[in-house]
Structures are given as C-alpha cells and as structure tokens.
Amino acid sequence: MTVIKTALKEWAEAIEALSAGNTILLLRKGGIREADFRVTHHQVLLYPTYEHQKSELLKSGSIKERQPPSPDQVTLALWGHITDVLPISETEQLEALMPHHIWTETFASERLKWKPKQPLSVLLLRAYTLQPPAKIPCLRRYSGCRSWIEVEQGIEINRAKPVLTQPEYSLRSQQIKAALQSNQH
C-alpha cells in the first residue's frame, strides 16, 4: 500500500483543470513564507486553496467556488506525480507555454517577475483521481501562503485512476518541452 503525506497547495481551479485533463502543468515560485521553491517530493497530494484565487487571473474568467465548501474539512480528490521541474526565466519561454496552462498572460508574467532572481518552476505532473476522494480536517497549520504541507494522516493512493493515459501524458509533456526548447536563448 502506497501512502502519501506531502501535499502541494494549489488554487482549486488549477486542481480542477488537472482533474479534467485540461492541463498538466503548474507554474510555481513558492509562497510568501518561503525563501525559494524546491521540489523535494515527486509524488504529492494536491491540496486545493482558495487564497489569492481570482477569476480575472484565469483564461476562462470564471471560478466555480470562491470559498471552500467547508471551513472544517478539505477534500483531496487528486494526487500528482511530478515528472519534470523545468526552470524558466525568459518572457519568451513563458509565452510559449500560454496554450498549455489556465492563467492569463498578465498573471503568468507577474509570476515570472515576482522574486526576479529566482526562475519560475514549470511543474509537469501526471494527475490521478483518488478513489474515493479523501476528506481531511482543515487544520490551522495548513493555512497560510506556502507551497508544501504535511497532512496529519497519510492518504492511500493505490486505487487512484490516471486522468490521462501514459501516451496522452507523454505527448503533452513532449509538446511543452519542445515549446520551451524552441524559445531558449
């Protein structure tokens, strides 16, 4: 039995897009409380957050839920295997990624410029739906603007189902890497 305790906090809308197969990438620089962003675990739970999430920062321009469904618990419906961490620091590279993520050009550019000495981490991850989704208490120590948390009890992932088949995921991953390589200086 495989159990995961490490969770990556991400906008609920980004997790929804991963769950629907609309994207395989996340753009990260870390939370305000972090000096820098590092990936130390490649199998992670995806913990939905609602902090900083605004519809005008999404290409779709809509957010299904503005507030968490419950203040006392959170539902973890997805886990991800981070297959690649691709650092980028050029605007051209970011522009090449536009067809592959959910954020507006303005927001993506702001993420690139924030903490300018650090590259923006492009995480490619293969998402899996948890069977059944896990409901965990929403503890105070999980709050705040940070990327990583350790959930109190591990979540078993053996029955999870991949969102995309391996060939679908590989093709998308190759397309993203090719787009980045064609825009390197």
C-alpha positions as a printed NumPy array, in Angstrom:
array([[  0.   ,   0.   ,   0.   ],
       [  1.372,   3.4  ,  -1.013],
       [  0.597,   6.322,   1.289],
       [  1.402,   9.998,   0.687],
       [  1.532,  12.716,   3.352],
       [  3.183,  15.566,   1.434],
       [  0.766,  17.949,  -0.245],
       [  1.306,  20.771,  -2.726],
       [ -1.099,  23.635,  -2.14 ],
       [ -2.558,  24.994,  -5.358],
       [ -5.565,  27.016,  -6.466],
       [ -8.712,  24.897,  -6.503],
       [ -9.293,  25.939, -10.138],
       [ -5.839,  24.676, -11.166],
       [ -6.535,  21.352,  -9.481],
       [ -9.893,  21.204, -11.265],
       [ -8.107,  21.806, -14.61 ],
       [ -5.639,  18.995, -13.835],
       [ -8.53 ,  16.734, -12.853],
       [-10.332,  17.424, -16.135],
       [ -7.176,  16.837, -18.189],
       [ -7.159,  20.46 , -19.385],
       [ -3.551,  20.964, -18.299],
       [ -0.566,  19.022, -16.989],
       [  1.435,  21.985, -15.735],
       [  1.651,  24.306, -12.79 ],
       [  3.7  ,  27.5  , -12.529],
       [  5.41 ,  27.911,  -9.157],
       [  7.767,  30.285,  -7.362],
       [  6.756,  29.408,  -3.843],
       [  4.658,  31.075,  -1.227],
       [  5.312,  34.342,   0.527],
       [  6.604,  32.443,   3.571],
       [  9.211,  30.558,   1.506],
       [ 12.683,  31.782,   0.583],
       [ 12.56 ,  29.777,  -2.646],
       [ 10.638,  26.952,  -4.273],
       [ 12.072,  23.434,  -4.323],
       [ 10.542,  20.104,  -5.219],
       [ 11.663,  17.524,  -2.678],
       [  8.848,  15.017,  -3.251],
       [  7.662,  13.882,  -6.661],
       [  4.502,  12.117,  -5.505],
       [  2.249,  14.706,  -3.888],
       [ -1.324,  15.192,  -2.829],
       [ -2.942,  18.248,  -4.386],
       [ -4.421,  20.428,  -1.659],
       [ -6.977,  22.939,  -3.009],
       [ -6.628,  26.525,  -1.822],
       [ -8.857,  29.5  ,  -2.361],
       [ -6.4  ,  32.188,  -1.217],
       [ -5.439,  34.661,  -3.96 ],
       [ -7.692,  32.88 ,  -6.477],
       [ -9.449,  35.45 ,  -8.693],
       [-11.458,  34.867, -11.854],
       [ -9.744,  37.71 , -13.741],
       [ -6.432,  35.809, -13.424],
       [ -7.795,  32.774, -15.279],
       [ -8.177,  32.446, -19.039],
       [-11.709,  31.14 , -18.567],
       [-12.554,  34.169, -16.438],
       [-14.664,  32.106, -14.063],
       [-14.289,  30.425, -10.726],
       [-16.822,  27.812,  -9.683],
       [-16.469,  28.346,  -5.944],
       [-14.998,  31.426,  -4.291],
       [-14.879,  29.911,  -0.805],
       [-14.003,  26.442,   0.423],
       [-17.05 ,  24.193,   0.6  ],
       [-16.447,  23.638,   4.336],
       [-14.353,  25.598,   6.837],
       [-13.77 ,  22.413,   8.863],
       [-12.58 ,  19.967,   6.233],
       [-10.961,  19.838,   2.834],
       [-11.466,  17.245,   0.122],
       [ -8.372,  15.866,  -1.565],
       [ -9.517,  14.431,  -4.875],
       [ -6.217,  14.266,  -6.754],
       [ -2.604,  13.349,  -6.365],
       [  0.152,  14.044,  -8.848],
       [  3.429,  12.541,  -9.926],
       [  5.764,  15.445, -10.742],
       [  7.731,  14.119, -13.704],
       [  9.625,  17.292, -14.578],
       [ 10.643,  20.557, -12.966],
       [ 11.634,  22.977, -15.735],
       [ 13.102,  26.31 , -14.616],
       [ 12.382,  29.268, -16.886],
       [ 13.412,  32.884, -16.615],
       [ 12.662,  34.351, -20.047],
       [  9.426,  36.006, -21.152],
       [  9.632,  34.157, -24.497],
       [  9.623,  30.802, -22.709],
       [  6.58 ,  31.839, -20.708],
       [  4.784,  32.959, -23.866],
       [  5.464,  29.551, -25.426],
       [  3.61 ,  27.937, -22.516],
       [  0.422,  30.002, -22.901],
       [ -1.566,  27.281, -24.748],
       [ -0.704,  24.776, -22.017],
       [ -1.992,  26.399, -18.802],
       [ -5.059,  28.127, -17.334],
       [ -3.677,  31.527, -16.27 ],
       [ -3.907,  34.813, -18.139],
       [ -0.826,  36.222, -19.799],
       [ -0.779,  39.077, -17.273],
       [ -0.844,  36.767, -14.261],
       [  1.763,  34.378, -15.707],
       [  4.039,  37.348, -16.418],
       [  3.592,  38.645, -12.863],
       [  4.578,  35.224, -11.505],
       [  7.71 ,  35.253, -13.642],
       [  8.687,  38.752, -12.44 ],
       [  7.976,  38.1  ,  -8.729],
       [ 11.237,  37.261,  -6.899],
       [ 13.164,  38.135, -10.091],
       [ 16.405,  36.406,  -9.084],
       [ 14.618,  33.057,  -8.956],
       [ 13.455,  31.152, -12.018],
       [  9.814,  30.226, -12.395],
       [  9.374,  26.472, -11.92 ],
       [  7.216,  24.766, -14.51 ],
       [  5.949,  21.559, -12.933],
       [  4.761,  18.846, -15.274],
       [  2.641,  16.392, -13.398],
       [  0.578,  13.377, -14.208],
       [ -2.623,  13.615, -12.196],
       [ -4.52 ,  10.729, -10.616],
       [ -8.016,  10.844,  -9.121],
       [ -8.225,   9.394,  -5.629],
       [-10.743,   6.559,  -5.289],
       [-12.585,   7.659,  -3.161],
       [-11.604,  11.289,  -2.511],
       [-10.166,  11.836,   0.965],
       [-11.763,  14.251,   3.416],
       [ -9.326,  15.581,   5.986],
       [ -9.688,  18.146,   8.773],
       [ -8.747,  21.682,   7.775],
       [ -6.063,  22.329,  10.383],
       [ -4.707,  25.765,  11.214],
       [ -1.16 ,  24.641,  10.392],
       [ -2.205,  24.021,   6.774],
       [ -3.172,  27.664,   6.258],
       [ -1.001,  30.49 ,   5.003],
       [  0.799,  31.273,   1.797],
       [  3.173,  28.333,   1.414],
       [  3.591,  25.612,  -1.179],
       [  4.121,  22.476,   0.883],
       [  2.358,  20.94 ,   3.844],
       [  2.419,  17.564,   5.555],
       [ -1.074,  16.237,   6.153],
       [ -1.684,  14.676,   9.538],
       [ -2.657,  11.267,   8.227],
       [ -1.302,   9.744,   5.043],
       [ -3.612,   9.159,   2.096],
       [ -3.56 ,   5.785,   0.343],
       [ -3.189,   6.152,  -3.442],
       [ -3.195,   2.565,  -4.778],
       [ -6.754,   2.729,  -6.176],
       [ -6.228,   6.097,  -7.887],
       [ -7.003,   6.337, -11.596],
       [ -4.851,   8.337, -14.032],
       [ -6.57 ,  11.35 , -15.599],
       [ -4.657,  10.849, -18.853],
       [ -3.272,   7.661, -20.365],
       [  0.515,   7.357, -20.414],
       [  0.668,   8.057, -24.19 ],
       [ -1.543,  11.158, -23.793],
       [  0.58 ,  12.43 , -20.924],
       [  3.852,  11.729, -22.757],
       [  2.642,  13.581, -25.859],
       [  1.621,  16.669, -23.882],
       [  4.852,  16.613, -21.913],
       [  6.884,  16.41 , -25.139],
       [  4.89 ,  19.297, -26.656],
       [  5.612,  21.519, -23.648],
       [  9.315,  20.661, -23.612],
       [  9.545,  21.281, -27.365],
       [  7.846,  24.664, -26.98 ],
       [ 10.337,  25.64 , -24.285],
       [ 13.367,  24.426, -26.245],
       [ 12.35 ,  26.332, -29.343],
       [ 12.27 ,  29.539, -27.262],
       [ 15.581,  29.198, -25.401],
       [ 18.318,  31.712, -25.974]])
